């Protein structure tokens, strides 16, 4: 093990210890006992898309095809869902979107979740986040904030998200999190251009310089705005290049961006709930297997795992051409998504 690898591992342990509160560590142990000893069919993490609305028009957006006009679930409805998730045995939830900070009740939902003993994360583009909201989230029990960063300079980041001034907002947000001692993770889409130009190495350097808690790697997928753009999917050579850049830095790396292991859906690790309560395998697979307002999570989870899409464990389904050809490409443009399979 190299010095930098050992350093990343120690920093990752430090990140986990700083992120998970002591009372939640017990829940973590109980969850894994139930899942791997009692074989319970409950995901560890549930992604709650509070809204599909967003201020940005990112070139790679994977949820661009979802309707933005649907009435979103109310605060009380989300509270009921979070309570259901807790009773089902879910360990962790991530508030996402769209842009979750467009919901004024985000802080209250984090507080409610935290009081239930759930580990909470919020994923954001950073545009409309203020110091006051970060302070309140920290006080309300938020465990970690993930902020998107697609370049190590204003030119490269703002070009990717098509929003001038976004880069400076992200840096400001990271500094606010440091001030409030809230763990902050950079979330980066591993686009081909930042690999070829070694911009990703500069993102790693920037993350170290700003003392972020970690960098979450996200694979580019041929969905949403990139539907049909198979060339954007990472090759083994791309992944080797990324590993080479990571090996030169100490910052902890999380996420499945270059991991070829089973996807979180097929091994029952994760699930996604839309702004109207539709339960999907993930936000990039536009099929619903039930609505959480009407059905219980374990039943919906089993429905997903026995479906022909997920019977066989494999790496990310969307990276597979046959899967995209069979389940994504036939969806007519303008169709109401997610498509209900229940």
Phi and psi in degrees as GROMACS dihedral restraints (atoms count N, CA, C in turn):
[ dihedral_restraints ]
;  ai    aj    ak    al  type     phi  dphi    fc
    3     4     5     6     1   -73.7    20    10
    4     5     6     7     1   165.0    20    10
    6     7     8     9     1   -60.5    20    10
    7     8     9    10     1   -42.3    20    10
    9    10    11    12     1   -69.4    20    10
   10    11    12    13     1   -36.4    20    10
   12    13    14    15     1   -63.3    20    10
   13    14    15    16     1   -44.4    20    10
   15    16    17    18     1   -62.8    20    10
   16    17    18    19     1   -39.6    20    10
   18    19    20    21     1   -64.5    20    10
   19    20    21    22     1   -42.0    20    10
   21    22    23    24     1   -62.5    20    10
   22    23    24    25     1   -41.2    20    10
   24    25    26    27     1   -63.3    20    10
   25    26    27    28     1   -44.2    20    10
   27    28    29    30     1   -65.4    20    10
   28    29    30    31     1   -40.0    20    10
   30    31    32    33     1   -66.3    20    10
   31    32    33    34     1   -34.1    20    10
   33    34    35    36     1   -66.2    20    10
   34    35    36    37     1   -42.3    20    10
   36    37    38    39     1   -61.4    20    10
   37    38    39    40     1   -41.0    20    10
   39    40    41    42     1   -63.0    20    10
   40    41    42    43     1   -41.5    20    10
   42    43    44    45     1   -61.0    20    10
   43    44    45    46     1   -46.1    20    10
   45    46    47    48     1   -62.8    20    10
   46    47    48    49     1   -43.7    20    10
   48    49    50    51     1   -65.1    20    10
   49    50    51    52     1   -36.1    20    10
   51    52    53    54     1   -78.2    20    10
   52    53    54    55     1   -20.5    20    10
   54    55    56    57     1   -91.2    20    10
   55    56    57    58     1   -41.8    20    10
   57    58    59    60     1   -93.2    20    10
   58    59    60    61     1   119.7    20    10
   60    61    62    63     1   -72.1    20    10
   61    62    63    64     1   157.8    20    10
   63    64    65    66     1   -57.9    20    10
   64    65    66    67     1   -39.8    20    10
   66    67    68    69     1   -70.3    20    10
   67    68    69    70     1   -21.6    20    10
   69    70    71    72     1   -85.9    20    10
   70    71    72    73     1   -19.5    20    10
   72    73    74    75     1   -62.9    20    10
   73    74    75    76     1   -37.0    20    10
   75    76    77    78     1   -64.3    20    10
   76    77    78    79     1   -40.8    20    10
   78    79    80    81     1   -62.8    20    10
   79    80    81    82     1   -36.4    20    10
   81    82    83    84     1   -60.9    20    10
   82    83    84    85     1   -45.8    20    10
   84    85    86    87     1   -66.4    20    10
   85    86    87    88     1   -42.4    20    10
   87    88    89    90     1   -63.6    20    10
   88    89    90    91     1   -42.4    20    10
   90    91    92    93     1   -58.9    20    10
   91    92    93    94     1   -49.3    20    10
   93    94    95    96     1   -67.8    20    10
   94    95    96    97     1   -30.3    20    10
   96    97    98    99     1   -64.8    20    10
   97    98    99   100     1   -46.7    20    10
   99   100   101   102     1   -64.8    20    10
  100   101   102   103     1   -41.3    20    10
  102   103   104   105     1   -69.9    20    10
  103   104   105   106     1   -46.4    20    10
  105   106   107   108     1   -97.4    20    10
  106   107   108   109     1   -14.8    20    10
  108   109   110   111     1  -103.1    20    10
  109   110   111   112     1   -44.9    20    10
  111   112   113   114     1   -95.0    20    10
  112   113   114   115     1    -5.1    20    10
  114   115   116   117     1    59.0    20    10
  115   116   117   118     1    43.2    20    10
  117   118   119   120     1   -73.7    20    10
  118   119   120   121     1   148.4    20    10
  120   121   122   123     1  -102.1    20    10
  121   122   123   124     1    65.2    20    10
  123   124   125   126     1  -131.9    20    10
  124   125   126   127     1   128.5    20    10
  126   127   128   129     1   -67.1    20    10
  127   128   129   130     1   151.7    20    10
  129   130   131   132     1   -74.0    20    10
  130   131   132   133     1   -43.5    20    10
  132   133   134   135     1  -123.1    20    10
  133   134   135   136     1   138.2    20    10
  135   136   137   138     1  -121.7    20    10
  136   137   138   139     1   127.7    20    10
  138   139   140   141     1   -91.6    20    10
  139   140   141   142     1   119.9    20    10
  141   142   143   144     1  -103.6    20    10
  142   143   144   145     1   106.8    20    10
  144   145   146   147     1   -84.5    20    10
  145   146   147   148     1    99.2    20    10
  147   148   149   150     1   -68.5    20    10
  148   149   150   151     1   -25.9    20    10
  150   151   152   153     1  -158.3    20    10
  151   152   153   154     1   154.9    20    10
  153   154   155   156     1   -99.8    20    10
  154   155   156   157     1    -0.6    20    10
  156   157   158   159     1   -75.6    20    10
  157   158   159   160     1   148.3    20    10
  159   160   161   162     1  -157.4    20    10
  160   161   162   163     1   148.4    20    10
  162   163   164   165     1   -78.4    20    10
  163   164   165   166     1   -18.9    20    10
  165   166   167   168     1   -96.7    20    10
  166   167   168   169     1   165.1    20    10
  168   169   170   171     1  -130.1    20    10
  169   170   171   172     1    52.2    20    10
  171   172   173   174     1   -52.4    20    10
  172   173   174   175     1   141.1    20    10
  174   175   176   177     1   -63.1    20    10
  175   176   177   178     1   -23.7    20    10
  177   178   179   180     1  -106.7    20    10
  178   179   180   181     1     7.8    20    10
  180   181   182   183     1   -49.6    20    10
  181   182   183   184     1   125.1    20    10
  183   184   185   186     1   -90.9    20    10
  184   185   186   187     1    -8.2    20    10
  186   187   188   189     1  -116.3    20    10
  187   188   189   190     1    18.1    20    10
  189   190   191   192     1   -61.5    20    10
  190   191   192   193     1   -25.8    20    10
  192   193   194   195     1   -81.1    20    10
  193   194   195   196     1   -11.3    20    10
  195   196   197   198     1   -74.8    20    10
  196   197   198   199     1   145.5    20    10
  198   199   200   201     1   -68.2    20    10
  199   200   201   202     1   138.9    20    10
  201   202   203   204     1  -100.0    20    10
  202   203   204   205     1    -5.6    20    10
  204   205   206   207     1   -91.9    20    10
  205   206   207   208     1   -12.8    20    10
  207   208   209   210     1   -63.4    20    10
  208   209   210   211     1   145.2    20    10
  210   211   212   213     1   -67.4    20    10
  211   212   213   214     1   128.0    20    10
  213   214   215   216     1   -83.3    20    10
  214   215   216   217     1   157.7    20    10
  216   217   218   219     1   -62.1    20    10
  217   218   219   220     1   146.2    20    10
  219   220   221   222     1   -79.3    20    10
  220   221   222   223     1   170.6    20    10
  222   223   224   225     1   -58.1    20    10
  223   224   225   226     1   -45.2    20    10
  225   226   227   228     1   -65.7    20    10
  226   227   228   229     1   -36.2    20    10
  228   229   230   231     1   -66.5    20    10
  229   230   231   232     1   -41.3    20    10
  231   232   233   234     1   -65.5    20    10
  232   233   234   235     1   -37.0    20    10
  234   235   236   237     1   -60.6    20    10
  235   236   237   238     1   -42.8    20    10
  237   238   239   240     1   -62.7    20    10
  238   239   240   241     1   -38.9    20    10
  240   241   242   243     1   -66.8    20    10
  241   242   243   244     1   -45.2    20    10
  243   244   245   246     1   -61.3    20    10
  244   245   246   247     1   -39.4    20    10
  246   247   248   249     1   -63.3    20    10
  247   248   249   250     1   -41.4    20    10
  249   250   251   252     1   -60.1    20    10
  250   251   252   253     1   -43.5    20    10
  252   253   254   255     1   -63.3    20    10
  253   254   255   256     1   -42.4    20    10
  255   256   257   258     1   -62.8    20    10
  256   257   258   259     1   -46.1    20    10
  258   259   260   261     1   -65.6    20    10
  259   260   261   262     1   -28.4    20    10
  261   262   263   264     1   -74.7    20    10
  262   263   264   265     1   -19.5    20    10
  264   265   266   267     1   107.7    20    10
  265   266   267   268     1     8.1    20    10
  267   268   269   270     1   -61.9    20    10
  268   269   270   271     1   143.3    20    10
  270   271   272   273     1   -97.7    20    10
  271   272   273   274     1   -38.5    20    10
  273   274   275   276     1  -140.2    20    10
  274   275   276   277     1   142.7    20    10
  276   277   278   279     1  -129.4    20    10
  277   278   279   280     1   146.3    20    10
  279   280   281   282     1  -122.7    20    10
  280   281   282   283     1   122.4    20    10
  282   283   284   285     1   -83.2    20    10
  283   284   285   286     1   122.1    20    10
  285   286   287   288     1  -137.9    20    10
  286   287   288   289     1  -161.2    20    10
  288   289   290   291     1  -161.7    20    10
  289   290   291   292     1  -137.9    20    10
  291   292   293   294     1    40.7    20    10
  292   293   294   295     1  -156.0    20    10
  294   295   296   297     1  -114.9    20    10
  295   296   297   298     1   106.4    20    10
  297   298   299   300     1   -64.7    20    10
  298   299   300   301     1   -23.5    20    10
  300   301   302   303     1   -71.8    20    10
  301   302   303   304     1    -6.8    20    10
  303   304   305   306     1   -72.9    20    10
  304   305   306   307     1   -14.7    20    10
  306   307   308   309     1   -90.2    20    10
  307   308   309   310     1   121.6    20    10
  309   310   311   312     1   -72.4    20    10
  310   311   312   313     1   -15.1    20    10
  312   313   314   315     1   -95.7    20    10
  313   314   315   316     1    11.3    20    10
  315   316   317   318     1   -56.0    20    10
  316   317   318   319     1   -48.0    20    10
  318   319   320   321     1   -61.0    20    10
  319   320   321   322     1   -38.9    20    10
  321   322   323   324     1   -68.0    20    10
  322   323   324   325     1   -36.3    20    10
  324   325   326   327     1   -68.5    20    10
  325   326   327   328     1   -36.8    20    10
  327   328   329   330     1   -64.0    20    10
  328   329   330   331     1   -43.4    20    10
  330   331   332   333     1   -60.9    20    10
  331   332   333   334     1   -46.4    20    10
  333   334   335   336     1   -61.2    20    10
  334   335   336   337     1   -43.5    20    10
  336   337   338   339     1   -65.4    20    10
  337   338   339   340     1   -43.2    20    10
  339   340   341   342     1   -62.4    20    10
  340   341   342   343     1   -41.1    20    10
  342   343   344   345     1   -65.6    20    10
  343   344   345   346     1   -23.8    20    10
  345   346   347   348     1   -80.9    20    10
  346   347   348   349     1    -4.8    20    10
  348   349   350   351     1    88.2    20    10
  349   350   351   352     1    11.0    20    10
  351   352   353   354     1   -83.7    20    10
  352   353   354   355     1   142.8    20    10
  354   355   356   357     1   -78.6    20    10
  355   356   357   358     1   129.6    20    10
  357   358   359   360     1  -122.1    20    10
  358   359   360   361     1   140.8    20    10
  360   361   362   363     1  -133.5    20    10
  361   362   363   364     1   147.6    20    10
  363   364   365   366     1  -122.7    20    10
  364   365   366   367     1   132.6    20    10
  366   367   368   369     1  -110.0    20    10
  367   368   369   370     1   128.9    20    10
  369   370   371   372     1  -142.9    20    10
  370   371   372   373     1   159.2    20    10
  372   373   374   375     1   -88.0    20    10
  373   374   375   376     1    -9.4    20    10
  375   376   377   378     1    84.9    20    10
  376   377   378   379     1    -2.5    20    10
  378   379   380   381     1   -69.1    20    10
  379   380   381   382     1   -45.3    20    10
  381   382   383   384     1  -109.0    20    10
  382   383   384   385     1    24.2    20    10
  384   385   386   387     1   -91.5    20    10
  385   386   387   388     1   130.8    20    10
  387   388   389   390     1  -112.1    20    10
  388   389   390   391     1   162.7    20    10
  390   391   392   393     1   -59.5    20    10
  391   392   393   394     1   -36.9    20    10
  393   394   395   396     1   -63.4    20    10
  394   395   396   397     1   -40.7    20    10
  396   397   398   399     1   -69.9    20    10
  397   398   399   400     1   -37.7    20    10
  399   400   401   402     1   -65.0    20    10
  400   401   402   403     1   -43.1    20    10
  402   403   404   405     1   -60.3    20    10
  403   404   405   406     1   -43.0    20    10
  405   406   407   408     1   -66.8    20    10
  406   407   408   409     1   -41.2    20    10
  408   409   410   411     1   -61.7    20    10
  409   410   411   412     1   -42.4    20    10
  411   412   413   414     1   -61.4    20    10
  412   413   414   415     1   -45.8    20    10
  414   415   416   417     1   -67.6    20    10
  415   416   417   418     1   -27.1    20    10
  417   418   419   420     1   -85.6    20    10
  418   419   420   421     1     2.2    20    10
  420   421   422   423     1   100.8    20    10
  421   422   423   424     1    11.5    20    10
  423   424   425   426     1   -60.3    20    10
  424   425   426   427     1   134.3    20    10
  426   427   428   429     1   -85.5    20    10
  427   428   429   430     1   -36.2    20    10
  429   430   431   432     1  -159.9    20    10
  430   431   432   433     1   146.5    20    10
  432   433   434   435     1  -115.2    20    10
  433   434   435   436     1   132.5    20    10
  435   436   437   438     1  -110.0    20    10
  436   437   438   439     1   127.5    20    10
  438   439   440   441     1  -122.9    20    10
  439   440   441   442     1   135.2    20    10
  441   442   443   444     1   -72.3    20    10
  442   443   444   445     1   133.8    20    10
  444   445   446   447     1  -142.4    20    10
  445   446   447   448     1   116.3    20    10
  447   448   449   450     1  -113.2    20    10
  448   449   450   451     1    12.7    20    10
  450   451   452   453     1  -170.8    20    10
  451   452   453   454     1   158.1    20    10
  453   454   455   456     1   -95.7    20    10
  454   455   456   457     1     7.4    20    10
  456   457   458   459     1  -140.5    20    10
  457   458   459   460     1   161.1    20    10
  459   460   461   462     1   -58.7    20    10
  460   461   462   463     1   -42.8    20    10
  462   463   464   465     1   -60.4    20    10
  463   464   465   466     1   -48.5    20    10
  465   466   467   468     1   -75.3    20    10
  466   467   468   469     1   -39.5    20    10
  468   469   470   471     1   -70.6    20    10
  469   470   471   472     1   -49.0    20    10
  471   472   473   474     1   -62.8    20    10
  472   473   474   475     1   -31.4    20    10
  474   475   476   477     1   -65.7    20    10
  475   476   477   478     1   -39.2    20    10
  477   478   479   480     1   -69.5    20    10
  478   479   480   481     1   -40.8    20    10
  480   481   482   483     1   -94.8    20    10
  481   482   483   484     1    -1.3    20    10
  483   484   485   486     1    57.8    20    10
  484   485   486   487     1    34.2    20    10
  486   487   488   489     1  -137.6    20    10
  487   488   489   490     1   107.1    20    10
  489   490   491   492     1   -66.6    20    10
  490   491   492   493     1   132.8    20    10
  492   493   494   495     1    95.5    20    10
  493   494   495   496     1    -4.7    20    10
  495   496   497   498     1   -66.8    20    10
  496   497   498   499     1   -38.2    20    10
  498   499   500   501     1   -58.4    20    10
  499   500   501   502     1   -46.4    20    10
  501   502   503   504     1   -65.6    20    10
  502   503   504   505     1   -32.8    20    10
  504   505   506   507     1   -65.1    20    10
  505   506   507   508     1   -40.8    20    10
  507   508   509   510     1   -64.2    20    10
  508   509   510   511     1   -45.5    20    10
  510   511   512   513     1   -62.1    20    10
  511   512   513   514     1   -40.3    20    10
  513   514   515   516     1   -62.2    20    10
  514   515   516   517     1   -41.6    20    10
  516   517   518   519     1   -64.5    20    10
  517   518   519   520     1   -42.3    20    10
  519   520   521   522     1   -60.4    20    10
  520   521   522   523     1   -42.0    20    10
  522   523   524   525     1   -65.9    20    10
  523   524   525   526     1   -36.8    20    10
  525   526   527   528     1   -63.6    20    10
  526   527   528   529     1   -43.4    20    10
  528   529   530   531     1   -61.4    20    10
  529   530   531   532     1   -40.0    20    10
  531   532   533   534     1   -62.3    20    10
  532   533   534   535     1   -42.9    20    10
  534   535   536   537     1   -61.9    20    10
  535   536   537   538     1   -40.5    20    10
  537   538   539   540     1   -87.4    20    10
  538   539   540   541     1     0.0    20    10
  540   541   542   543     1    57.2    20    10
  541   542   543   544     1    41.7    20    10
  543   544   545   546     1  -103.1    20    10
  544   545   546   547     1   120.3    20    10
  546   547   548   549     1   -52.9    20    10
  547   548   549   550     1   131.6    20    10
  549   550   551   552     1  -129.1    20    10
  550   551   552   553     1   129.6    20    10
  552   553   554   555     1  -117.3    20    10
  553   554   555   556     1   134.7    20    10
  555   556   557   558     1   -81.6    20    10
  556   557   558   559     1   134.0    20    10
  558   559   560   561     1  -113.1    20    10
  559   560   561   562     1   118.8    20    10
  561   562   563   564     1  -124.9    20    10
  562   563   564   565     1   128.6    20    10
  564   565   566   567     1   -79.3    20    10
  565   566   567   568     1   124.2    20    10
  567   568   569   570     1   -81.6    20    10
  568   569   570   571     1    69.0    20    10
  570   571   572   573     1   -71.1    20    10
  571   572   573   574     1   148.9    20    10
  573   574   575   576     1   -55.1    20    10
  574   575   576   577     1   -39.6    20    10
  576   577   578   579     1   -66.9    20    10
  577   578   579   580     1   -31.9    20    10
  579   580   581   582     1   -80.9    20    10
  580   581   582   583     1   -14.1    20    10
  582   583   584   585     1   -82.0    20    10
  583   584   585   586     1   -50.1    20    10
  585   586   587   588     1   -62.6    20    10
  586   587   588   589     1   -37.2    20    10
  588   589   590   591     1   -88.2    20    10
  589   590   591   592     1    -3.2    20    10
  591   592   593   594     1    63.3    20    10
  592   593   594   595     1    22.0    20    10
  594   595   596   597     1   -62.9    20    10
  595   596   597   598     1   -31.0    20    10
  597   598   599   600     1   -61.9    20    10
  598   599   600   601     1   -38.1    20    10
  600   601   602   603     1   -61.4    20    10
  601   602   603   604     1   -37.4    20    10
  603   604   605   606     1   -71.6    20    10
  604   605   606   607     1   -30.2    20    10
  606   607   608   609     1   -65.3    20    10
  607   608   609   610     1   -42.2    20    10
  609   610   611   612     1   -60.1    20    10
  610   611   612   613     1   -43.9    20    10
  612   613   614   615     1   -62.3    20    10
  613   614   615   616     1   -42.5    20    10
  615   616   617   618     1   -63.9    20    10
  616   617   618   619     1   -41.1    20    10
  618   619   620   621     1   -60.4    20    10
  619   620   621   622     1   -42.2    20    10
  621   622   623   624     1   -64.5    20    10
  622   623   624   625     1   -44.2    20    10
  624   625   626   627     1   -60.6    20    10
  625   626   627   628     1   -37.1    20    10
  627   628   629   630     1   -93.2    20    10
  628   629   630   631     1     2.8    20    10
  630   631   632   633     1    58.0    20    10
  631   632   633   634     1    43.7    20    10
  633   634   635   636     1   -69.2    20    10
  634   635   636   637     1   159.3    20    10
  636   637   638   639     1   -74.2    20    10
  637   638   639   640     1   -23.9    20    10
  639   640   641   642     1   177.3    20    10
  640   641   642   643     1   174.2    20    10
  642   643   644   645     1  -125.6    20    10
  643   644   645   646     1   123.2    20    10
  645   646   647   648     1   -93.6    20    10
  646   647   648   649     1   124.2    20    10
  648   649   650   651     1   -94.1    20    10
  649   650   651   652     1   130.4    20    10
  651   652   653   654     1  -123.9    20    10
  652   653   654   655     1   127.0    20    10
  654   655   656   657     1   -71.1    20    10
  655   656   657   658     1   139.1    20    10
  657   658   659   660     1   -70.5    20    10
  658   659   660   661     1   137.5    20    10
  660   661   662   663     1  -126.2    20    10
  661   662   663   664     1   146.2    20    10
  663   664   665   666     1   -83.1    20    10
  664   665   666   667     1    66.1    20    10
  666   667   668   669     1  -137.8    20    10
  667   668   669   670     1   172.5    20    10
  669   670   671   672     1    56.9    20    10
  670   671   672   673     1  -127.5    20    10
  672   673   674   675     1   -65.2    20    10
  673   674   675   676     1   -22.5    20    10
  675   676   677   678     1  -100.3    20    10
  676   677   678   679     1    15.9    20    10
  678   679   680   681     1   -57.8    20    10
  679   680   681   682     1   126.0    20    10
  681   682   683   684     1    90.3    20    10
  682   683   684   685     1    -9.2    20    10
  684   685   686   687     1   -89.4    20    10
  685   686   687   688     1    70.6    20    10
  687   688   689   690     1   -60.5    20    10
  688   689   690   691     1   -27.9    20    10
  690   691   692   693     1   -66.9    20    10
  691   692   693   694     1   -14.7    20    10
  693   694   695   696     1   -79.0    20    10
  694   695   696   697     1   -16.1    20    10
  696   697   698   699     1   -71.4    20    10
  697   698   699   700     1   138.7    20    10
  699   700   701   702     1   -65.6    20    10
  700   701   702   703     1   139.0    20    10
  702   703   704   705     1   -95.4    20    10
  703   704   705   706     1   165.6    20    10
  705   706   707   708     1   -55.6    20    10
  706   707   708   709     1   -35.0    20    10
  708   709   710   711     1   -67.4    20    10
  709   710   711   712     1   -39.1    20    10
  711   712   713   714     1   -60.8    20    10
  712   713   714   715     1   -44.3    20    10
  714   715   716   717     1   -65.8    20    10
  715   716   717   718     1   -36.6    20    10
  717   718   719   720     1   -64.7    20    10
  718   719   720   721     1   -39.4    20    10
  720   721   722   723     1   -63.8    20    10
  721   722   723   724     1   -40.3    20    10
  723   724   725   726     1   -64.1    20    10
  724   725   726   727     1   -45.1    20    10
  726   727   728   729     1   -59.0    20    10
  727   728   729   730     1   -38.7    20    10
  729   730   731   732     1   -62.1    20    10
  730   731   732   733     1   -39.8    20    10
  732   733   734   735     1   -70.4    20    10
  733   734   735   736     1   -39.3    20    10
  735   736   737   738     1   -62.8    20    10
  736   737   738   739     1   -38.8    20    10
  738   739   740   741     1   -63.9    20    10
  739   740   741   742     1   -12.8    20    10
  741   742   743   744     1   -96.2    20    10
  742   743   744   745     1     6.6    20    10
  744   745   746   747     1  -136.3    20    10
  745   746   747   748     1   160.4    20    10
  747   748   749   750     1   -96.0    20    10
  748   749   750   751     1   -17.5    20    10
  750   751   752   753     1   -62.8    20    10
  751   752   753   754     1   132.3    20    10
  753   754   755   756     1   -62.3    20    10
  754   755   756   757     1   142.0    20    10
  756   757   758   759     1  -115.5    20    10
  757   758   759   760     1   129.5    20    10
  759   760   761   762     1  -127.5    20    10
  760   761   762   763     1   171.8    20    10
  762   763   764   765     1    93.6    20    10
  763   764   765   766     1   165.2    20    10
  765   766   767   768     1   -99.4    20    10
  766   767   768   769     1    18.6    20    10
  768   769   770   771     1   -49.2    20    10
  769   770   771   772     1   -42.5    20    10
  771   772   773   774     1  -118.7    20    10
  772   773   774   775     1    17.0    20    10
  774   775   776   777     1   -90.6    20    10
  775   776   777   778     1   123.5    20    10
  777   778   779   780     1   -92.6    20    10
  778   779   780   781     1    10.0    20    10
  780   781   782   783     1   -73.7    20    10
  781   782   783   784     1  -177.8    20    10
  783   784   785   786     1   -57.8    20    10
  784   785   786   787     1   142.3    20    10
  786   787   788   789     1   -68.1    20    10
  787   788   789   790     1   157.9    20    10
  789   790   791   792     1   -63.7    20    10
  790   791   792   793     1   -23.2    20    10
  792   793   794   795     1   -76.1    20    10
  793   794   795   796     1   -50.4    20    10
  795   796   797   798     1   -67.8    20    10
  796   797   798   799     1   -23.2    20    10
  798   799   800   801     1  -101.4    20    10
  799   800   801   802     1    12.8    20    10
  801   802   803   804     1    72.0    20    10
  802   803   804   805     1    20.7    20    10
  804   805   806   807     1   -83.3    20    10
  805   806   807   808     1   -36.6    20    10
  807   808   809   810     1  -141.5    20    10
  808   809   810   811     1   163.7    20    10
  810   811   812   813     1  -156.1    20    10
  811   812   813   814     1   164.7    20    10
  813   814   815   816     1  -130.1    20    10
  814   815   816   817     1   137.5    20    10
  816   817   818   819     1  -122.0    20    10
  817   818   819   820     1   126.6    20    10
  819   820   821   822     1   -78.7    20    10
  820   821   822   823     1   171.2    20    10
  822   823   824   825     1   -62.7    20    10
  823   824   825   826     1   -11.4    20    10
  825   826   827   828     1  -114.4    20    10
  826   827   828   829     1    12.8    20    10
  828   829   830   831     1    93.3    20    10
  829   830   831   832     1     3.9    20    10
  831   832   833   834     1   -73.3    20    10
  832   833   834   835     1   132.8    20    10
  834   835   836   837     1   -97.1    20    10
  835   836   837   838     1   117.2    20    10
  837   838   839   840     1  -117.4    20    10
  838   839   840   841     1   157.8    20    10
  840   841   842   843     1   -57.9    20    10
  841   842   843   844     1   -48.3    20    10
  843   844   845   846     1  -153.8    20    10
  844   845   846   847     1   171.2    20    10
  846   847   848   849     1   -67.8    20    10
  847   848   849   850     1   -15.9    20    10
  849   850   851   852     1   -97.2    20    10
  850   851   852   853     1    -5.4    20    10
  852   853   854   855     1  -108.6    20    10
  853   854   855   856     1   103.8    20    10
  855   856   857   858     1   -80.9    20    10
  856   857   858   859     1    51.7    20    10
  858   859   860   861     1  -127.6    20    10
  859   860   861   862     1   136.6    20    10
  861   862   863   864     1  -108.6    20    10
  862   863   864   865     1   137.2    20    10
  864   865   866   867     1  -109.3    20    10
  865   866   867   868     1    10.2    20    10
  867   868   869   870     1   158.9    20    10
  868   869   870   871     1   165.5    20    10
  870   871   872   873     1  -113.6    20    10
  871   872   873   874     1   126.9    20    10
  873   874   875   876     1   -65.6    20    10
  874   875   876   877     1   -19.2    20    10
  876   877   878   879     1   -72.8    20    10
  877   878   879   880     1   -23.0    20    10
  879   880   881   882     1  -113.9    20    10
  880   881   882   883     1   -15.5    20    10
  882   883   884   885     1  -135.3    20    10
  883   884   885   886     1   164.2    20    10
  885   886   887   888     1   -90.8    20    10
  886   887   888   889     1   146.5    20    10
  888   889   890   891     1   -59.6    20    10
  889   890   891   892     1   -45.5    20    10
  891   892   893   894     1   -57.5    20    10
  892   893   894   895     1   -38.0    20    10
  894   895   896   897     1   -65.4    20    10
  895   896   897   898     1   -42.5    20    10
  897   898   899   900     1   -68.1    20    10
  898   899   900   901     1   -39.9    20    10
  900   901   902   903     1   -60.1    20    10
  901   902   903   904     1   -43.8    20    10
  903   904   905   906     1   -63.7    20    10
  904   905   906   907     1   -38.4    20    10
  906   907   908   909     1   -59.0    20    10
  907   908   909   910     1   -39.3    20    10
  909   910   911   912     1   -69.4    20    10
  910   911   912   913     1   -47.6    20    10
  912   913   914   915     1   -67.7    20    10
  913   914   915   916     1   -24.9    20    10
  915   916   917   918     1   -93.9    20    10
  916   917   918   919     1    -5.5    20    10
  918   919   920   921     1   -69.0    20    10
  919   920   921   922     1   150.5    20    10
  921   922   923   924     1   -60.1    20    10
  922   923   924   925     1   -22.2    20    10
  924   925   926   927     1   -65.0    20    10
  925   926   927   928     1   -32.6    20    10
  927   928   929   930     1  -126.9    20    10
  928   929   930   931     1     7.7    20    10
  930   931   932   933     1   -57.0    20    10
  931   932   933   934     1   -41.3    20    10
  933   934   935   936     1   -98.6    20    10
  934   935   936   937     1   126.6    20    10
  936   937   938   939     1   -69.9    20    10
  937   938   939   940     1   137.1    20    10
  939   940   941   942     1  -158.9    20    10
  940   941   942   943     1   178.2    20    10
  942   943   944   945     1   -70.8    20    10
  943   944   945   946     1  -176.6    20    10
  945   946   947   948     1   -44.5    20    10
  946   947   948   949     1   122.3    20    10
  948   949   950   951     1   -60.5    20    10
  949   950   951   952     1   -39.6    20    10
  951   952   953   954     1   -68.9    20    10
  952   953   954   955     1   -21.7    20    10
  954   955   956   957     1   -75.4    20    10
  955   956   957   958     1   -10.1    20    10
  957   958   959   960     1   -91.2    20    10
  958   959   960   961     1   123.0    20    10
  960   961   962   963     1   -61.7    20    10
  961   962   963   964     1   -41.9    20    10
  963   964   965   966     1   -61.8    20    10
  964   965   966   967     1   -39.3    20    10
  966   967   968   969     1   -63.5    20    10
  967   968   969   970     1   -47.2    20    10
  969   970   971   972     1   -62.4    20    10
  970   971   972   973     1   -41.3    20    10
  972   973   974   975     1   -64.4    20    10
  973   974   975   976     1   -34.4    20    10
  975   976   977   978     1   -87.5    20    10
  976   977   978   979     1   -37.1    20    10
  978   979   980   981     1  -113.3    20    10
  979   980   981   982     1   -22.9    20    10
  981   982   983   984     1  -104.1    20    10
  982   983   984   985     1   -48.4    20    10
  984   985   986   987     1   -63.1    20    10
  985   986   987   988     1   -34.2    20    10
  987   988   989   990     1   -70.4    20    10
  988   989   990   991     1   -13.2    20    10
  990   991   992   993     1   -67.6    20    10
  991   992   993   994     1   123.2    20    10
  993   994   995   996     1   -68.3    20    10
  994   995   996   997     1   142.4    20    10
  996   997   998   999     1   -61.8    20    10
  997   998   999  1000     1   131.2    20    10
  999  1000  1001  1002     1    90.1    20    10
 1000  1001  1002  1003     1    -2.2    20    10
 1002  1003  1004  1005     1   -65.4    20    10
 1003  1004  1005  1006     1   146.9    20    10
 1005  1006  1007  1008     1   -71.8    20    10
 1006  1007  1008  1009     1   116.2    20    10
 1008  1009  1010  1011     1  -117.5    20    10
 1009  1010  1011  1012     1   151.4    20    10
 1011  1012  1013  1014     1   -73.7    20    10
 1012  1013  1014  1015     1   151.5    20    10
 1014  1015  1016  1017     1   -79.2    20    10
 1015  1016  1017  1018     1   128.7    20    10
 1017  1018  1019  1020     1   -82.1    20    10
 1018  1019  1020  1021     1   127.5    20    10
 1020  1021  1022  1023     1  -110.0    20    10
 1021  1022  1023  1024     1    21.3    20    10
